[in-house]
């Protein structure tokens, strides 16, 4: 088995304060940013794998808290690749914040992968993280949990990059034997913008500043093309 193709998909955009994306950068406070929602499709010889699933249609009581622009939905983006939700065999969630698992329930045939520490925390987050989790989006799903770094399938490895949340993970994809000919790293929300990685500026929503900086440095050490979860300037790979 090997990775054959990668494609950045879209579930639209949602509005954030820039201060939530870069820690303690005061000029960003109050600036509104329409953050891209960019699930990654990984196609191997036998699997269609999604990394994260966007924000989806939120339960009614939560919609007032999120300004979204979903002129393109994940379902439409998949259809553009000739796929339906039923064709997805695996979903790897970097973490379980609302904008990364909102469409999970669409994928009836998928195996769900998350860090064990993330799943436990999502059900009982600290008060300062509680707003990022909506239990209805993941409650009752049959997750397969991993602990730390783990090869999920040949060419697809998750790395524990804790900091943004306790069980955040990033995904390394070895596509060197495909037409792409290189390795990629989906950074998730440890580096939602290119600036986070290039300038070692940790994200503004945090469980641990110390862990987040260590995660940034780990991601920087990997010789690969890095994919940033919310950066609007990088919509293709």
LINBELDA-V906579 format. One record per residue. N is the residue number from 1. PHI is phi as a letter, one per 40 degrees, with the letter a starting at -180 (* if undefined). PSI is psi in degrees with one decimal (* if undefined). NEAR is the number of other C-alpha atoms within 8 Angstrom. Layout:
((N & PHI & PSI & NEAR) (N & PHI & PSI & NEAR))
This chain:
((1 & * & 139.5 & 7) (2 & a & 160.2 & 10) (3 & c & 129.9 & 17) (4 & b & -34.0 & 12) (5 & a & 153.0 & 11) (6 & b & 147.1 & 10) (7 & a & 127.3 & 9) (8 & c & 124.3 & 11) (9 & b & -176.4 & 11) (10 & b & 142.1 & 13) (11 & b & 28.1 & 17) (12 & g & -144.7 & 14) (13 & a & 156.4 & 11) (14 & a & 152.6 & 12) (15 & c & 133.2 & 11) (16 & b & 153.8 & 9) (17 & c & 132.1 & 12) (18 & d & -27.1 & 12) (19 & c & -18.2 & 14) (20 & c & -12.5 & 10) (21 & b & -23.1 & 12) (22 & b & 123.1 & 13) (23 & c & 129.0 & 11) (24 & f & 29.2 & 6) (25 & c & 91.7 & 8) (26 & c & -32.2 & 6) (27 & c & -18.9 & 4) (28 & c & -19.0 & 10) (29 & c & 128.3 & 9) (30 & g & -12.7 & 7) (31 & c & 129.0 & 8) (32 & c & 139.2 & 8) (33 & b & 125.6 & 8) (34 & c & 99.3 & 8) (35 & c & 132.1 & 11) (36 & c & 142.8 & 13) (37 & b & 111.5 & 14) (38 & b & 72.9 & 15) (39 & d & 148.6 & 15) (40 & b & 126.7 & 11) (41 & c & 123.3 & 12) (42 & b & 122.1 & 14) (43 & b & 121.7 & 12) (44 & b & -173.2 & 11) (45 & d & -29.6 & 8) (46 & b & -6.8 & 6) (47 & b & 148.7 & 10) (48 & b & 111.8 & 12) (49 & b & 136.1 & 12) (50 & b & 133.8 & 13) (51 & b & 111.6 & 12) (52 & g & 159.7 & 13) (53 & b & 14.1 & 18) (54 & g & -161.3 & 16) (55 & b & -28.2 & 13) (56 & g & -164.6 & 11) (57 & c & 107.4 & 6) (58 & c & 152.0 & 8) (59 & d & 144.3 & 6) (60 & d & -42.3 & 5) (61 & c & -13.5 & 5) (62 & b & -12.9 & 8) (63 & c & -30.9 & 9) (64 & c & -16.8 & 6) (65 & c & -7.9 & 5) (66 & b & 120.4 & 8) (67 & c & 109.6 & 8) (68 & b & 154.5 & 8) (69 & b & 98.4 & 7) (70 & b & 53.6 & 8) (71 & c & -26.7 & 5) (72 & b & 122.6 & 9) (73 & c & 165.6 & 11) (74 & c & -38.3 & 15) (75 & d & -43.4 & 8) (76 & c & -39.6 & 8) (77 & c & -41.4 & 12) (78 & c & -42.0 & 12) (79 & c & -32.9 & 9) (80 & c & -20.4 & 7) (81 & c & 8.9 & 6) (82 & g & 25.1 & 6) (83 & b & 155.0 & 9) (84 & b & 167.2 & 9) (85 & d & -31.4 & 10) (86 & c & -17.3 & 10) (87 & c & -8.6 & 8) (88 & c & 122.2 & 14) (89 & c & -16.9 & 11) (90 & a & 141.1 & 13) (91 & b & 125.0 & 15) (92 & b & 115.7 & 11) (93 & c & 124.9 & 14) (94 & c & -38.4 & 14) (95 & a & -178.7 & 13) (96 & b & 24.9 & 12) (97 & c & 152.8 & 9) (98 & d & -38.2 & 12) (99 & c & 6.5 & 10) (100 & b & -9.4 & 13) (101 & b & 14.3 & 16) (102 & c & -28.0 & 14) (103 & b & 10.7 & 13) (104 & d & -40.0 & 10) (105 & c & -12.4 & 9) (106 & c & -22.4 & 6) (107 & b & 83.0 & 10) (108 & c & -24.9 & 7) (109 & b & 6.3 & 9) (110 & c & 146.5 & 10) (111 & c & 133.5 & 10) (112 & b & 131.4 & 12) (113 & b & 129.0 & 12) (114 & a & 158.2 & 15) (115 & c & 140.3 & 15) (116 & d & -41.8 & 10) (117 & c & -31.7 & 9) (118 & c & -43.7 & 14) (119 & c & -42.9 & 12) (120 & c & -42.7 & 8) (121 & c & -36.3 & 10) (122 & d & -31.2 & 10) (123 & c & -16.3 & 7) (124 & a & 62.0 & 6) (125 & c & 157.1 & 10) (126 & c & 158.5 & 6) (127 & d & -37.4 & 6) (128 & c & -10.2 & 6) (129 & b & -9.5 & 10) (130 & d & -34.9 & 8) (131 & c & -17.5 & 7) (132 & c & -14.7 & 7) (133 & b & 134.0 & 11) (134 & b & 107.1 & 9) (135 & d & -32.2 & 8) (136 & c & -22.3 & 5) (137 & c & -21.5 & 11) (138 & b & -10.6 & 11) (139 & c & 130.7 & 6) (140 & g & -8.9 & 4) (141 & c & 146.2 & 7) (142 & c & 86.2 & 6) (143 & c & 140.7 & 8) (144 & c & 122.3 & 8) (145 & b & 149.1 & 9) (146 & b & 160.8 & 10) (147 & b & 104.3 & 8) (148 & g & -158.6 & 8) (149 & c & 139.2 & 9) (150 & a & 134.4 & 9) (151 & c & 122.2 & 9) (152 & c & -51.2 & 7) (153 & b & 169.6 & 7) (154 & d & 122.9 & 9) (155 & g & -5.3 & 11) (156 & b & 113.3 & 12) (157 & b & 135.6 & 13) (158 & c & 142.0 & 13) (159 & b & 131.8 & 11) (160 & c & 114.8 & 11) (161 & b & 67.9 & 14) (162 & c & 146.2 & 13) (163 & i & -59.1 & 17) (164 & c & -47.4 & 13) (165 & b & 165.0 & 11) (166 & c & -32.7 & 11) (167 & b & 29.8 & 15) (168 & c & 142.7 & 17) (169 & b & 148.0 & 16) (170 & b & 161.7 & 13) (171 & b & 127.4 & 12) (172 & b & 127.8 & 13) (173 & b & 116.1 & 12) (174 & c & 99.4 & 11) (175 & b & 26.2 & 16) (176 & c & -23.3 & 9) (177 & c & 3.9 & 11) (178 & c & -178.6 & 10) (179 & c & -20.2 & 8) (180 & c & -34.1 & 8) (181 & g & 28.2 & 8) (182 & a & 174.5 & 10) (183 & b & 143.9 & 12) (184 & b & 151.8 & 12) (185 & b & 119.3 & 13) (186 & c & 108.0 & 12) (187 & c & -22.4 & 15) (188 & g & -149.9 & 13) (189 & c & 8.4 & 12) (190 & c & -24.9 & 16) (191 & a & 77.3 & 15) (192 & c & -24.0 & 14) (193 & b & 154.8 & 11) (194 & d & -36.4 & 9) (195 & d & -37.6 & 9) (196 & d & -43.7 & 15) (197 & c & -47.3 & 14) (198 & c & -33.3 & 8) (199 & b & 6.3 & 6) (200 & f & 38.0 & 10) (201 & c & 108.0 & 11) (202 & c & 161.2 & 15) (203 & c & 162.3 & 16) (204 & c & -13.8 & 10) (205 & b & 118.4 & 8) (206 & a & 145.8 & 11) (207 & c & -39.5 & 9) (208 & a & 118.7 & 10) (209 & c & -40.4 & 9) (210 & c & -46.4 & 7) (211 & c & -37.8 & 10) (212 & c & -40.9 & 16) (213 & c & -39.3 & 12) (214 & c & -38.8 & 8) (215 & c & -42.9 & 12) (216 & d & -46.5 & 15) (217 & c & -34.4 & 10) (218 & c & -44.4 & 9) (219 & c & -39.7 & 10) (220 & c & -29.1 & 9) (221 & c & -13.5 & 6) (222 & c & 123.3 & 6) (223 & c & 99.9 & 6) (224 & a & 171.3 & 8) (225 & c & 122.0 & 8) (226 & c & 138.5 & 8) (227 & b & 126.5 & 10) (228 & b & 129.4 & 14) (229 & c & -29.2 & 15) (230 & b & 5.3 & 11) (231 & c & 120.2 & 12) (232 & c & -16.8 & 7) (233 & c & -8.2 & 4) (234 & b & 91.0 & 8) (235 & b & -4.6 & 8) (236 & b & 158.8 & 5) (237 & b & * & 6))
